[in-house]
Amino acid sequence: MAATSAPSAFTNRHLLGIEGLSPDEITALLDKSNIFVEQNRRADKKLDSLRGRTVINLFFEGSTRTRTSFELAGKRLSADVINMSVPTSSVGKGETLIDTAMTLNAMHPDVLVVRHGQSGAAQLLSEKMNCAVINAGDGSHEHPTQALLDALTIRRRRGKLAGLRIAICGDIAHSRVARSNILLLVTMGAEVRVVAPLTLLPAGIENLGVEVFHEMKAGLEDCDIVMMLRLQNERMDGNYIPSIREYFHFFGLDYDKLSAAKPDALIMHPGPANRGVEIDSVVADDFSRSVIREQVEMGVAVRMACLEILAANLAASLADEARNL
């Protein structure tokens, strides 16, 4: 099947974060993603949009959902997809990020998908490479495609984002998912609350346009969406909670705490979920309200949309540069 044209509202060469995107740009990405949801449910899921294009997945941190999702997205668009294993690459032998960028640039990829433990790594690579760069998560900074897939999940279930009351609960301080979601949801007109102990809230969180709560039932009152986050133990350099048992007692999502939200409130989690830590297994598996599996499905569609749009924008940008020579 032939490629479809990129929405004119999103003309960026890279997707490094949600910050700075307009409602029209976000809507363009979500609208394109929605088309791919239906495509992915057909028997023949393959499109020719990226035939002859090369996508490199460069993951410096472990990932199952995001990396697999990007790989599947690229292959469904007929791209040549290369997964780089950092521990066995030259990076593991001491090569710097800039050297890696120069090496990959010489291979002329069309899209680089990168996940890195340091905030700003995707930005740095975008400045050193000629291809489009998609940020698949950089430190505690941003994870734009996760926010887009969460927004798509909500929009398909509720028909809108504006006016919804959404609670994001848990480790806000270390979560790039939380930051990207807050930026997107506030931009799209949702009422966003964050619920966490003081130790798991970053300084100045109120400046992002959210309301802060330190008690679950108060924070979840009349919420349409309850979004749980896992504890980012790998980013903690000290003791942020007294114990796992106490954390679950006060901030783990169970039916008692959930009763404060609307009766039809949706339950979300970016995964992997730590059952018995931030969410009760019974709640996580309540598929009348939990949309965790839908989030995974939306992830493939969102990443297909991002790959196709950015590849088209790159081609248009290179054509403009050639005409101006």
N, C-alpha and C positions, 0 to 999 in steps of 0.2 A: 504494500500500500504506500502511496506517495506521502511525502512529508507535508505537514500542515504549516501555515504561516505563523510567525511569532506575533503575539499581541503587541500592538504599537505602544501600549502604556508602559511596558517594561523593556527598556532599551539598554540597560546596564550591561557592561562586558563581563562583570563578575557578580557573584552572590557571596558576599563576605559577612553579611549580617542583616538583621531586620532594621537596625537603627538607621534612620535616614530615608527609609522607604515611605512613599506616600500611600494613602488608602487605595488609589487607583492602581499603583504598581502591585500592591499586595493582592488586590482583587483580580488583576490580570493573571497572576501566578495561580491563584486558586481556581479561576475559571478554566484555565488550561488543564490543571490537574484533574478537575472534575470530569473532563472529557476522557482522560486516560483511565479513570476508574471504570467507566463502562467498557472501554476497550479491553481492559484486563480481565473482564468477566466473560469475554467471548471465547469460543473454542480456539480461534486463531488470534493469538495475542500479538503477533509480530508485525512491526511496521518498518518501513525503509528510511525513516527520517534521518538516521545517522549512519547510513551505509557509507563506508569509506572513511569514516571519522574514527579517531582514536581517543578513548577515555582511559586515564590512568587513575586508579584508586591508590593513594599513598596514605597509609594509616600508621602513624607513630604510636598510637594507643590501641589497645585491644577493642574489638567491636564485632558483634555478631549481626544484630539487626541492621544497623546503618550500612555497613560494608556490603552485606548480602543484598540489601535493598538497592543500593547504587549499582551493584554488578548486574542484578536482574533487570533494572531499569535500562541500563545501557544495552544489554543484549536484546531486550524486547524492541529497542529502536534500531537494531542491526549494527550497532557500533562494535568496533574491536576493543574489548575491555581487557586491561592489564591490571592485575592486582600485585602491588609491590609489598613484599614482606620485609619490613624494616630491620628486624633482628638479623636477617641473613643477607641484607644489602650492604652497600658501602657505608650507609649511615651507621650501621652497627660497628663499623671498623673505624669510626671517627670522622667521617665526612660531615662537613657543616651543612646547614640548611641551604645556604646560598650556593655552595658547590653542588648540592643535589639539584637545586633549581636549574643551574647552568647545564648540568648533565641531561636532565629531562627535557629542557628546552631544545637541546640539539637533536632530540628525537622527533620534534614537531608534533606533539600531541595537540588535540583540539580542546579537550577539557581535562583539567586536573582537579580531582576531588581529594581534599586533604583533611586529615584529622591529626591534631598535634596537642601535646600537653601544655604548650606555652601560648598564652593569649597574644594575638597579633601575628602568629605564624602564617596564617592564610593571607593576611594583608601583605606581609613581606614577600611571599611567593608571587602574589599577583603583580608586584612591582618589578619582579625579576624575570617573569616569563611572558611569552608572547601569546599564550593560550588563555582561555577562560578558566577561572578558578572558582570552585565552590567550596565554601567552608563547611566541613562535616563535623565541626566542633573544635574550638581552640581554647584550651584551658578552661577557665571559669567565665570566659567572655561571651561567646554566642554559639548557638546551634540553629541556624535559620531554617533548615529543612524540617527539623523537628517541630518548630513553632508553626510552620506552614501546614504540616500534616495534622497537627492538633486542631488548627483553625478549620481545616477542611472537614475533619471529623465532626466538629461542632456544627459547622454550617450545614452539612448534609442532614444532621439529626434535628437541628433547631431552625434551620432556614435563614439564620442571620447570626451576626456576632454583636452588632450594636444593641445596647440596652440589656444584655445578659449580665447576670451577677456571677462572677467566676472566682472561686477560691483556689489559690495555689498554696499547697501545704507541705511543710517539711524543710529540707536543707536548702534554703534560699541562698545562703551566703556562698556556697560553692557550686551552684548549679547554673551552667550556661543555658540549660533548657528553660529554667525559670526566667532568666533575663530576656531571652528571645521571645518567650511567650508574653511576658509583661509588655514589652515594646510593641508587639504586634496587636495584642488585644486592646491595649489603651488607644493605639492609633486607629483601630477600627470601631471605637466607641463603646467597648464593654466596660463594665464596672468591675475592677479587679481588686481582690483582697489577697493579702499574703498572711499565712498563719504559721507561726514558728516560735520556738523559744528565742530569747534575746541572743543567745550564743550562735544561732544559725541564721541571723539576719545581718546583711551587710549595712554598713553605715550609709545613711542618706537614701535608703530604699524608698522613702516617702517622695523623694524628688522625681521618681519615675511615674508618679500619678496613681499610686496604689494606697489602699487603706490597710493599716497594720493591726493584726490581732495576735494575742499570745495565748488564746484559749480556743480550742477547736469548735465547741458548740457556738460560741459567740461569732466566730469567723465564718462558720458554715450557715448561719441563719438565713433562710430563704434563698440560698444559692441555687442557680440553675446547673452549674458544673462544679464538680469537686476534682481537682487535679492534684494527685499525690506525687511526691518526689522521693527518690531513694536517698539515703545517707551517702554522701560522696566521701567515703572513708579514705580513698586514695589521695584526696586533696587536703585532708586534715593533718595538721602538724601539732595537734595537741588533743586534749579531752574536751569535746564540745558538749557531750551529754553525760549524765551520771552513769547510766547503764542502758542497755538495749531494752530491758524489761520496763524500766521507768519511762523511757521514751515512748514505747508502744502504749503504755497506760495513758499518757497525757496527749500524745500526738499521732498515734496509730489510728487509722480509719477502721472503725467497726460500726455495726448497725446503730449502736447507742449514739455515737457522735454524729453519724449520718442522718439521724432523725431530725436534726436541726435544719437540714437543707430541705428543699422542696421535695415532695413525694416522688417526683419523676426525675430528680437530679441525676445527671450522668456522672459516672465515675471514670476517671482517666489516670493513666500512668505511662510514662515514657518507656519503662522497662530498662533493665530487668528489675522486676519487683522483688523486694525482700519481704516475703510473707512472714507475718508475725513481728515485723519491725515497723514499717510504715503503713502496712495494710493487712487486714485480716484475710486469710485465704477464702473464707466464705463470701466476703464482700467482693474480692477480686474475681471470683468465679460466678458471680451473680450476673448472668448475661442478659437479664432483663434491664439492667442498669449499667453494667460495666461495658465500656466500648474499647477495652484494651486491645482486643483482636482486630477491631476495625481500624485502630490507629496503625497497626502493622500494614494492613492492606492499603490504607491511604498513603503510607510512606513510599511505596513503589510508584504510585501515580504521581505524587509530588516530585519525586526525583526524576521521573521521566519528563515531566514538564520543565523542570529546571535544566536538564541536559539539553533538551530540544531547543528551548528558548535561547539559552546562552550560546549554543553552537551556531544558531542562526544569527544572533547578535554579533558574534565574533566574525563570521563570514561577511556581514554587512560592514563592520568596522574596517576589516582588511581591504574590502573593495573600495571604501571611501579613501583610505590611505593611498591605495594604488592610483586612484584617479587624481589625487593631489600631488603626486610626484612630478 
